């Protein structure tokens, strides 16, 4: 997996810098010297395939004036990128560009989204956890080209691969004997060989180097080390995800050995925020992202982040006490982060006092880019026969907003559908649905592609559940089921970072105590009104993400007699079709006490 940028750096003519070989290019060699040269970065994160303007709250953003405005959509992203770009610009991204995507992208394994990002000038991106949704092999296909091994080529023909570099310094093979080409061209010096001998075997290129204005800019890619707990285990079974700071420091040292002093971390990890603030405010609440931003090597000049879907612009202190930029740009193409800085030609390092950043909201008040508008329409037309097919009818909005107990009407509905789909064959007795897998509500008015008046189309159902997880059933004892439910809450041996209330099918009820210690929170579990005993054998339906221990629900892996059934989206569609019209399910399956 050889990056074109790395090959150019390693194989082009070299000049001596600090005793090491640093490449230059013929195009750069003749440029007139200036003491400092300008560079502009334009970055996106967590695009999630939103080629069409996102709807509802996903399509709104608080702007710099505190006003909530409509934002996002590929044609508007392109228009804003053109407005902001100049001759000094490098386009970058911080992961989750694909995965958990609307049907217009997901139906074609996100090839349309990756092509779009190339069209607007993205040159390098960190991988996000969702880049692994369909597994490592599929990520390689997206990176380097080829038709899908099952579904074949899309209507656009054979996939040519991404026009930008995907990088992930902390993604390694578990087996040190695995053959990898991710470091090809980087071991030409004794110092580099010594450093890389202890790295492990990288599954992805760790760095990408882009030349602009006759200076090299080094980009280090990182993805959250929690990835194994939030993607399906089978697709990444051969990989491990190292601590982000450790990997960033190794990658930074490699760049330094190569003579690249201007260093930028693109990391798919970030922080939550105090809500309702300007995207240019430093509203981030220090967490996992801040740890990385403050602890990576002082040689790194700035940290552009993602994953938490928030917008913030902060300055933090690096380990040497120097100011360092730390930003994020929301999600779904609603914000473009602009970073301007100067690079000193003599040292080839970023002049940190020159760094200026601005989070631009991608408003829809400017003219949409006509070329990208047509591009999106082409893919919309291709997927329309599937997306617009009516599959059910609802009587009112079915919300994915949680009650104080964590229960949601839509979560209950999905769990009911999953139980119905797994009773025959899997002998399921109850079903549990993870809230993170529910990506949008069902609205009575429907989407612009729908028919309105309560009609639910396949495209709307897919937007709710876009992961194509497999439904499975496992046997758990009553005690093991209680442990699963205890793992909903922060704390415990798995280190659950956020409360994640599983959505139960209608025949399963229980109570939890907010004030009780972890391990003693859950009580009064009942199936069909009958109390559950510790030794009772229970067939529990859930998607394969949960059954594999995803979202820190490790106790699911203790289940036995695994049975696999339909895809979760197929179970949901079948239930909506069989229960027309569908009414919002009653709440009260979960009781919370203080």
Protein Blocks (a to p, Z undefined) as FASTA:
>chain_A
ZZfklmmmmmmccddeehiacdddfklmmpccdfbdcddddddehklopabacehjllgc
cdfkopacdeejjklmmmmmmmmpcfkbccddeejkbgjiafklmmnoommmmmmmmmno
pabdcddfklmmnojklmmmmmnopcdfklopafkbpcebjabdcddfkbccfblkbccf
klgoilmbfklmmmmmmnopcfbdfbdcddeehiacdddddddfklmmmccfklmmmbcc
ddfklmmmmmmmmmmmnopabdcddddddddddehiafkbcfbccdfklmmmmmmcfklm
bdcdehjopacddddddfkopacddddehjhhlaccdddddddfklopacfklpccdddd
ddfkbccdfklmmmmmmmmmmmmmmmmpcfbdcfbdcdfbdcfkopafklmmmmmmmmmm
mmgonlpabdcddfklpgbdcdfkbpfklngjoiacfklmmmmmmnopacddddddfklm
mmmmmmmpgedjkopabdcdddddfkbccdddfkbcehilpghiaeehiacdfklccddd
ddfklmnopahiaklmmpghiacdddfklmmmmmmmmmcccddddehkbccdZZ
